[in-house]
Amino acid sequence: MAGHRAATRYAKSLISLSQEKDQLDAVYADMQLIAGTISESRELDLLLKSPIVKGDKKDKALNKIFASQIGELSNRFISILTKKKREEILEDIAIEFIAQYKNVKGQVVASVTTAIPLDEATKEKILKLVSSHVEGKVELVESVNPEIIGGFVVRIGDKMIDASIAKKLNDLKKELLGSSSYTIKLN
């Protein structure tokens, strides 16, 4: 939890600095690259979280990987993180930066989970439904989970609409088990 709070604070500071320097969109692209690279590379993730590898070696590795691909502001930010021994939360910071960027730009991210991939017509219906309840541009992030059996689960921030068959079956099971007061008459 402390790591998440720190990542949120660092991301907020980077948002402010990049806005001040008029580089918000460039830093956003950098953070997308950083988050994607770390999530795809187990070796890089392990390197950043290793207590054995010294900070200067981590800084050199990050510099070698990202220096030519990201802007000066993002490079300096990474150097500051390694000096403060916070490189292990770099991915979390990048993810949090992306979320805060979307919030600054008035974008709302809605995660939709279905049992099978959505067709375009259903995607449009869900997009209209979500758009009618929130302000801003809605970005739909889709995922497939066959365990929900059917229906959908929509998450927007900390709100969730669970219209899945699995939930309805679970609710029915609870109702049946909760009201199982059978009386047996003996004659």
KEKE-3310 file (N, C-alpha, C; in steps of 0.2 Angstrom, whole numbers, plus 5000, padded with zeros to 4 digits):
npx = (5004:5010:5019:5010:5005:5016:5019:5008:5010:5023:5019:5009:5017:5026:5016:5012:5025:5027:5017:5019:5031:5026:5025:5017:5010:5021:5028:5018:5018:5031:5029:5020:5028:5037:5030:5024:5036:5042:5032:5032:5045:5052:5064:5069:5060:5063:5077:5075:5068:5078:5087:5100:5107:5116:5111:5117:5120:5108:5103:5111:5107:5094:5096:5102:5092:5081:5086:5088:5075:5066:5060:5070:5066:5059:5070:5078:5069:5069:5082:5082:5073:5081:5092:5085:5082:5070:5067:5061:5048:5045:5037:5024:5023:5023:5011:5002:5004:4999:4985:4982:4985:4975:4964:4966:4965:4951:4946:4938:4940:4934:4932:4928:4922:4919:4911:4914:4923:4918:4906:4904:4892:4887:4898:4896:4884:4887:4896:4888:4879:4888:4893:4882:4882:4893:4904:4914:4926:4924:4934:4935:4940:4943:4941:4942:4934:4930:4924:4914:4903:4892:4884:4890:4904:4906:4918:4922:4933:4931:4919:4907:4898:4890:4884:4884:4881:4887:4887:4873:4869:4877:4871:4858:4860:4865:4853:4844:4851:4850:4837:4833:4824:4817:4803:4799:4786:4780:4769)
npy = (4994:5006:5008:5010:5022:5030:5029:5036:5049:5052:5051:5061:5072:5072:5074:5087:5094:5090:5097:5110:5112:5111:5098:5087:5078:5072:5066:5057:5048:5043:5037:5027:5019:5015:5008:4998:4991:4987:4978:4968:4963:4952:4950:4964:4969:4961:4965:4979:4977:4971:4969:4967:4972:4987:5004:5013:5004:5000:5012:5014:5003:5006:5018:5014:5006:5015:5029:5033:5033:5040:5056:5070:5075:5064:5055:5062:5061:5047:5045:5053:5045:5033:5038:5041:5028:5022:5015:5003:5005:5010:5006:5006:5019:5024:5018:5024:5037:5037:5034:5046:5056:5053:5056:5070:5074:5072:5060:5044:5028:5013:4997:4982:4966:4951:4935:4931:4937:4954:4960:4972:4979:4977:4982:4996:4998:4996:5006:5018:5016:5018:5030:5038:5039:5045:5059:5066:5059:5042:5028:5012:4997:4981:4964:4946:4933:4918:4912:4920:4916:4922:4937:4953:4962:4978:4990:5006:5016:5016:5010:4997:4987:4972:4962:4948:4931:4922:4929:4931:4917:4914:4923:4917:4905:4908:4913:4902:4894:4901:4902:4889:4883:4870:4861:4846:4835:4824:4810)
npz = (5000:5004:4994:4983:4987:4986:4973:4967:4972:4966:4953:4952:4954:4943:4933:4936:4934:4920:4914:4918:4910:4898:4892:4893:4885:4878:4889:4893:4883:4884:4897:4894:4886:4895:4905:4898:4893:4905:4910:4901:4901:4911:4917:4917:4927:4938:4940:4943:4955:4963:4978:4978:4967:4964:4964:4955:4944:4941:4936:4925:4917:4915:4908:4897:4891:4889:4886:4873:4868:4875:4882:4888:4900:4906:4906:4916:4927:4929:4933:4945:4953:4954:4961:4973:4977:4972:4961:4960:4960:4948:4937:4943:4945:4932:4927:4935:4932:4919:4921:4929:4919:4910:4917:4919:4905:4904:4901:4903:4909:4906:4911:4903:4906:4898:4894:4881:4866:4863:4850:4838:4838:4851:4859:4856:4862:4875:4877:4874:4885:4896:4893:4895:4909:4914:4914:4901:4889:4885:4887:4881:4889:4885:4891:4892:4900:4903:4914:4919:4913:4905:4900:4907:4915:4921:4925:4932:4938:4955:4954:4951:4939:4940:4929:4926:4922:4931:4943:4945:4946:4958:4967:4967:4972:4985:4990:4989:4998:5010:5013:5017:5025:5029:5034:5042:5044:5055:5057)
capx = (5000:5014:5022:5005:5004:5022:5019:5003:5013:5028:5015:5006:5023:5028:5011:5013:5031:5027:5012:5023:5036:5022:5027:5012:5009:5027:5029:5013:5020:5036:5027:5017:5033:5041:5025:5024:5043:5043:5027:5034:5051:5052:5071:5070:5056:5067:5082:5073:5066:5083:5091:5107:5110:5117:5107:5120:5120:5101:5102:5115:5103:5088:5098:5104:5086:5076:5088:5087:5068:5061:5063:5075:5062:5058:5076:5080:5065:5071:5088:5080:5071:5086:5096:5081:5081:5063:5066:5057:5041:5044:5031:5018:5023:5021:5004:4998:5004:4994:4978:4981:4985:4968:4959:4967:4962:4944:4945:4936:4942:4929:4935:4922:4924:4914:4913:4917:4924:4912:4905:4904:4886:4887:4902:4893:4878:4890:4899:4883:4877:4893:4894:4876:4882:4899:4906:4921:4927:4925:4939:4933:4946:4940:4944:4938:4935:4925:4921:4908:4898:4888:4883:4896:4905:4909:4922:4923:4936:4929:4912:4907:4891:4891:4878:4886:4877:4890:4885:4866:4869:4879:4865:4852:4863:4864:4846:4842:4854:4848:4830:4832:4821:4812:4800:4797:4780:4780:4763)
capy = (5000:5012:5009:5013:5029:5034:5030:5041:5055:5053:5052:5068:5077:5072:5077:5094:5096:5090:5102:5116:5112:5110:5092:5082:5072:5068:5062:5052:5043:5040:5032:5021:5015:5012:5003:4992:4988:4983:4973:4963:4960:4949:4952:4971:4969:4958:4970:4985:4976:4967:4973:4966:4976:4994:5009:5015:4999:5000:5018:5013:4999:5010:5023:5010:5004:5020:5035:5036:5032:5045:5063:5072:5076:5057:5053:5065:5058:5040:5046:5055:5039:5028:5041:5040:5021:5021:5012:4997:5007:5014:5003:5008:5026:5025:5016:5029:5043:5036:5035:5053:5059:5052:5060:5077:5075:5071:5053:5039:5022:5008:4990:4978:4959:4947:4928:4930:4944:4959:4962:4980:4982:4976:4987:5002:4999:4997:5013:5022:5016:5021:5038:5042:5040:5049:5065:5065:5054:5035:5023:5005:4992:4974:4958:4940:4929:4913:4910:4924:4912:4926:4944:4957:4966:4985:4994:5013:5018:5011:5008:4991:4984:4965:4959:4942:4925:4919:4933:4929:4910:4914:4926:4912:4899:4911:4914:4896:4891:4905:4901:4882:4881:4865:4858:4839:4833:4817:4808)
capz = (5000:5004:4987:4979:4988:4984:4965:4966:4973:4961:4946:4952:4954:4936:4929:4937:4931:4913:4912:4918:4905:4892:4889:4896:4880:4877:4895:4893:4878:4888:4903:4891:4884:4901:4908:4893:4893:4911:4911:4896:4903:4918:4919:4919:4933:4943:4941:4947:4962:4966:4983:4977:4962:4966:4961:4949:4939:4938:4932:4919:4913:4913:4903:4891:4888:4888:4885:4866:4866:4879:4882:4893:4907:4908:4908:4922:4932:4931:4937:4952:4956:4956:4967:4979:4978:4971:4955:4960:4959:4942:4933:4946:4944:4925:4927:4939:4928:4913:4924:4930:4913:4907:4921:4917:4899:4904:4898:4908:4907:4908:4909:4902:4905:4895:4893:4874:4864:4861:4843:4837:4840:4859:4861:4855:4867:4882:4876:4875:4892:4901:4892:4898:4916:4916:4910:4897:4884:4888:4883:4883:4889:4885:4893:4891:4906:4902:4921:4921:4909:4901:4903:4907:4921:4919:4931:4931:4944:4960:4954:4947:4937:4938:4926:4924:4924:4936:4949:4946:4949:4964:4971:4967:4977:4992:4992:4991:5004:5015:5015:5016:5032:5028:5040:5041:5048:5057:5059)
cpx = (5004:5017:5017:5004:5010:5022:5014:5006:5018:5024:5012:5012:5025:5023:5012:5019:5030:5022:5015:5028:5033:5024:5023:5011:5015:5029:5024:5015:5026:5034:5023:5022:5036:5036:5025:5030:5044:5039:5029:5041:5052:5059:5072:5066:5060:5074:5080:5071:5072:5086:5098:5111:5110:5113:5110:5120:5113:5100:5105:5110:5097:5090:5099:5097:5082:5079:5087:5079:5063:5065:5067:5072:5061:5064:5078:5075:5067:5078:5087:5077:5076:5091:5092:5079:5074:5062:5062:5049:5040:5038:5025:5017:5020:5013:5000:4998:4999:4987:4977:4981:4978:4963:4960:4964:4954:4942:4943:4937:4937:4931:4928:4925:4918:4916:4916:4918:4918:4912:4904:4898:4885:4892:4900:4888:4881:4893:4894:4880:4882:4894:4888:4877:4888:4900:4913:4921:4928:4930:4937:4939:4942:4944:4939:4939:4929:4921:4915:4902:4894:4887:4890:4897:4909:4912:4924:4926:4934:4922:4912:4899:4892:4884:4880:4881:4880:4888:4877:4865:4871:4874:4860:4854:4862:4857:4843:4844:4852:4841:4828:4829:4815:4809:4797:4791:4780:4773:4763)
cpy = (5006:5013:5012:5021:5033:5034:5035:5048:5057:5055:5059:5073:5078:5075:5085:5097:5096:5095:5109:5117:5111:5103:5086:5076:5068:5063:5056:5046:5039:5035:5026:5016:5011:5007:4997:4988:4984:4978:4967:4960:4958:4951:4959:4972:4967:4962:4976:4983:4972:4972:4972:4970:4983:4998:5012:5011:4999:5006:5017:5008:5002:5015:5020:5008:5010:5027:5038:5036:5037:5051:5064:5073:5069:5054:5055:5062:5051:5041:5048:5049:5034:5031:5040:5033:5019:5018:5006:4999:5011:5012:5006:5016:5028:5023:5021:5036:5043:5037:5043:5057:5059:5056:5068:5079:5074:5064:5048:5032:5017:5001:4986:4971:4955:4940:4927:4937:4948:4960:4969:4983:4982:4981:4994:5003:5000:5004:5018:5022:5019:5028:5042:5043:5044:5055:5064:5059:5047:5031:5016:5000:4985:4969:4952:4936:4924:4911:4914:4921:4916:4933:4948:4960:4972:4988:5001:5015:5013:5008:5001:4989:4977:4962:4952:4936:4922:4922:4931:4922:4910:4917:4921:4907:4902:4911:4907:4893:4895:4904:4893:4880:4876:4862:4851:4838:4826:4815:4803)
cpz = (5000:4997:4982:4980:4986:4976:4963:4967:4968:4954:4946:4951:4946:4932:4930:4933:4923:4911:4913:4913:4898:4888:4891:4891:4878:4883:4895:4888:4881:4893:4900:4889:4890:4904:4904:4893:4899:4912:4906:4897:4910:4921:4921:4926:4939:4945:4945:4954:4966:4972:4982:4972:4964:4961:4955:4943:4936:4934:4925:4914:4910:4907:4897:4887:4885:4885:4878:4864:4870:4880:4888:4900:4910:4910:4915:4928:4934:4935:4944:4956:4958:4961:4973:4981:4978:4964:4954:4959:4952:4937:4936:4945:4937:4924:4930:4935:4922:4916:4926:4924:4910:4911:4920:4910:4898:4901:4904:4905:4910:4906:4909:4901:4903:4895:4886:4872:4861:4853:4843:4840:4848:4862:4861:4860:4874:4882:4878:4883:4897:4900:4895:4906:4919:4911:4907:4892:4887:4883:4886:4883:4890:4888:4893:4897:4905:4908:4922:4917:4904:4904:4903:4914:4919:4926:4928:4937:4949:4960:4949:4945:4936:4936:4923:4926:4930:4943:4950:4949:4956:4969:4972:4972:4984:4994:4993:4997:5010:5017:5015:5023:5030:5034:5038:5046:5049:5059:5064)
residu = (MET:ALA:GLY:HIS:ARG:ALA:ALA:THR:ARG:TYR:ALA:LYS:SER:LEU:ILE:SER:LEU:SER:GLN:GLU:LYS:ASP:GLN:LEU:ASP:ALA:VAL:TYR:ALA:ASP:MET:GLN:LEU:ILE:ALA:GLY:THR:ILE:SER:GLU:SER:ARG:GLU:LEU:ASP:LEU:LEU:LEU:LYS:SER:PRO:ILE:VAL:LYS:GLY:ASP:LYS:LYS:ASP:LYS:ALA:LEU:ASN:LYS:ILE:PHE:ALA:SER:GLN:ILE:GLY:GLU:LEU:SER:ASN:ARG:PHE:ILE:SER:ILE:LEU:THR:LYS:LYS:LYS:ARG:GLU:GLU:ILE:LEU:GLU:ASP:ILE:ALA:ILE:GLU:PHE:ILE:ALA:GLN:TYR:LYS:ASN:VAL:LYS:GLY:GLN:VAL:VAL:ALA:SER:VAL:THR:THR:ALA:ILE:PRO:LEU:ASP:GLU:ALA:THR:LYS:GLU:LYS:ILE:LEU:LYS:LEU:VAL:SER:SER:HIS:VAL:GLU:GLY:LYS:VAL:GLU:LEU:VAL:GLU:SER:VAL:ASN:PRO:GLU:ILE:ILE:GLY:GLY:PHE:VAL:VAL:ARG:ILE:GLY:ASP:LYS:MET:ILE:ASP:ALA:SER:ILE:ALA:LYS:LYS:LEU:ASN:ASP:LEU:LYS:LYS:GLU:LEU:LEU:GLY:SER:SER:SER:TYR:THR:ILE:LYS:LEU:ASN)
# end
